[in-house]
Amino acid sequence: MLTVTKLAKACGISRAAVLYYEREGLLMPKLRSENGYRWYSEKELKRLKDILRFRSFGIPVADINNLIEHDDTETQSEILKTQFNKLEQCISEFRKQQSAIVALLQQPELLEKNMVTKERWVEIMKASGFSANDMLKWHQNFEKMEPAEHQLFLESLSIDEEEIKRIRSL
């Protein structure tokens, strides 16, 4: 049996998060001792892991109970499809934002004012959640869609000619 704190640690979340899921009716302790301590079994641990898995998909807390409680695959499928469509919308919005950035970058005077270097650009991309692989894909798409503009963008970052060739050949 696990206390709230040990359950939280086992799942890498805060104690407050466990109590929040209890308030929302998603996770109930197996039992409460006379002194008010909550005790959780392996079953609740598994349930919390399921809750966290669905939260990592961006599923709203209000929909998680339906996913966990119902063996109705139609209901589960509908909730997951709805979330998939929401994510698709977000991705579409991010792509529009990327296009806007690319449009701005096609104006070299903006880059000159800000003096963006390769190192600074990589920092910005990492801070935005881009992995090295994401950045590679970004360059590949840029090269495929707008090769001449990609060249200008790389030059604006003061990257030497050899490295530009290497990046564009990827």
C-alpha positions as CSV (number, residue, x, y, z in Angstrom):
1,M,0.0,0.0,0.0
2,L,1.2,3.5,-0.8
3,T,0.5,6.9,0.8
4,V,-0.3,9.9,-1.3
5,T,3.3,11.1,-1.3
6,K,4.7,7.7,-2.3
7,L,2.1,7.3,-5.0
8,A,2.9,10.7,-6.3
9,K,6.7,9.9,-6.3
10,A,6.1,6.6,-8.0
11,C,4.4,8.5,-10.9
12,G,6.7,11.5,-10.9
13,I,4.0,14.0,-10.1
14,S,3.2,16.2,-7.1
15,R,1.1,15.2,-4.1
16,A,-1.3,18.1,-5.0
17,A,-1.9,16.5,-8.5
18,V,-2.9,13.2,-6.8
19,L,-5.3,15.1,-4.6
20,Y,-6.6,17.0,-7.6
21,Y,-7.5,13.8,-9.4
22,E,-9.3,12.6,-6.2
23,R,-11.3,15.9,-6.1
24,E,-12.2,15.3,-9.8
25,G,-13.4,11.8,-9.0
26,L,-10.8,10.1,-11.1
27,L,-8.8,8.4,-8.4
28,M,-10.0,7.2,-5.0
29,P,-7.9,5.7,-2.3
30,K,-8.3,2.0,-1.6
31,L,-8.9,3.0,2.1
32,R,-8.6,5.7,4.6
33,S,-7.1,5.0,8.0
34,E,-8.5,6.4,11.3
35,N,-6.0,9.2,11.2
36,G,-7.2,10.3,7.7
37,Y,-4.3,8.9,5.7
38,R,-5.1,7.8,2.2
39,W,-3.8,4.4,1.1
40,Y,-3.5,3.3,-2.5
41,S,-3.0,-0.2,-3.9
42,E,-1.4,-1.4,-7.1
43,K,-4.8,-1.0,-8.7
44,E,-4.9,2.7,-8.0
45,L,-1.3,3.0,-9.1
46,K,-2.2,1.5,-12.4
47,R,-5.3,3.8,-12.7
48,L,-3.1,6.9,-12.0
49,K,-0.7,5.8,-14.7
50,D,-3.6,5.5,-17.1
51,I,-4.8,9.0,-16.1
52,L,-1.4,10.4,-16.7
53,R,-1.0,8.6,-20.0
54,F,-4.3,10.1,-21.2
55,R,-3.3,13.5,-19.8
56,S,-0.1,13.3,-21.8
57,F,-2.3,12.9,-24.9
58,G,-4.0,16.2,-23.9
59,I,-7.2,14.5,-23.1
60,P,-9.3,16.8,-20.8
61,V,-9.8,15.6,-17.2
62,A,-13.5,15.6,-17.8
63,D,-13.2,12.9,-20.5
64,I,-10.7,10.7,-18.8
65,N,-13.2,9.0,-16.6
66,N,-15.1,7.8,-19.7
67,L,-12.0,6.4,-21.1
68,I,-11.0,4.5,-18.0
69,E,-14.4,3.4,-16.7
70,H,-16.1,2.2,-19.9
71,D,-15.1,-0.8,-21.8
72,D,-17.2,0.7,-24.6
73,T,-14.6,0.9,-27.3
74,E,-17.0,3.1,-29.3
75,T,-17.0,5.8,-26.6
76,Q,-13.2,5.5,-26.1
77,S,-12.7,5.7,-29.9
78,E,-14.9,8.8,-30.2
79,I,-13.0,10.6,-27.4
80,L,-9.6,9.7,-28.8
81,K,-10.7,10.8,-32.3
82,T,-12.0,14.1,-31.0
83,Q,-8.6,14.7,-29.3
84,F,-6.8,13.6,-32.4
85,N,-8.7,16.2,-34.4
86,K,-8.0,18.9,-31.8
87,L,-4.3,18.1,-32.1
88,E,-4.5,18.2,-35.9
89,Q,-6.0,21.7,-35.6
90,C,-3.1,22.8,-33.3
91,I,-0.5,21.4,-35.6
92,S,-2.2,23.3,-38.5
93,E,-2.0,26.5,-36.4
94,F,1.7,25.8,-35.7
95,R,2.4,25.3,-39.4
96,K,0.7,28.7,-40.1
97,Q,3.0,30.2,-37.4
98,Q,6.0,28.6,-39.0
99,S,5.0,30.1,-42.4
100,A,4.7,33.5,-40.8
101,I,8.2,33.2,-39.3
102,V,9.5,32.1,-42.7
103,A,7.8,35.1,-44.3
104,L,9.5,37.4,-41.8
105,L,12.8,35.7,-42.4
106,Q,12.5,36.5,-46.1
107,Q,13.2,40.1,-45.1
108,P,16.9,40.1,-44.3
109,E,16.8,43.6,-42.8
110,L,14.7,42.2,-39.9
111,L,17.4,39.7,-39.2
112,E,20.2,42.3,-39.5
113,K,18.4,44.5,-36.9
114,N,18.2,41.6,-34.4
115,M,21.6,40.2,-35.3
116,V,20.3,36.6,-35.0
117,T,23.2,34.2,-35.2
118,K,23.1,30.4,-35.8
119,E,23.7,29.8,-32.1
120,R,20.9,32.2,-31.1
121,W,18.5,30.6,-33.7
122,V,19.3,27.1,-32.3
123,E,18.6,28.4,-28.7
124,I,15.3,29.8,-29.9
125,M,14.3,26.5,-31.6
126,K,15.3,24.4,-28.6
127,A,13.4,26.7,-26.2
128,S,10.4,26.2,-28.5
129,G,10.6,22.5,-28.0
130,F,12.4,21.5,-31.1
131,S,14.7,18.5,-30.9
132,A,17.7,18.1,-33.2
133,N,15.6,15.8,-35.4
134,D,12.8,18.4,-35.5
135,M,15.3,21.1,-36.6
136,L,16.6,18.8,-39.3
137,K,13.0,18.2,-40.6
138,W,12.4,22.0,-40.4
139,H,15.4,22.6,-42.7
140,Q,14.4,19.8,-45.0
141,N,10.9,21.2,-45.4
142,F,12.3,24.7,-45.9
143,E,14.8,23.5,-48.5
144,K,12.0,21.5,-50.3
145,M,9.5,24.4,-50.3
146,E,11.8,27.4,-50.8
147,P,15.4,26.5,-51.6
148,A,16.5,30.0,-52.6
149,E,15.0,31.5,-49.4
150,H,16.5,28.8,-47.3
151,Q,19.9,29.7,-48.7
152,L,19.3,33.4,-47.9
153,F,18.1,32.5,-44.4
154,L,21.3,30.4,-43.7
155,E,23.5,33.1,-45.0
156,S,21.7,35.7,-42.7
157,L,22.8,33.6,-39.7
158,S,26.4,34.1,-40.7
159,I,27.0,30.4,-41.4
160,D,30.0,29.6,-43.5
161,E,29.6,28.3,-47.1
162,E,30.7,24.8,-46.3
163,E,28.2,24.4,-43.5
164,I,25.4,25.8,-45.6
165,K,26.2,23.2,-48.3
166,R,26.1,20.5,-45.6
167,I,22.8,21.7,-44.1
168,R,21.1,22.0,-47.5
169,S,22.3,18.6,-48.6
170,L,20.6,16.9,-45.7
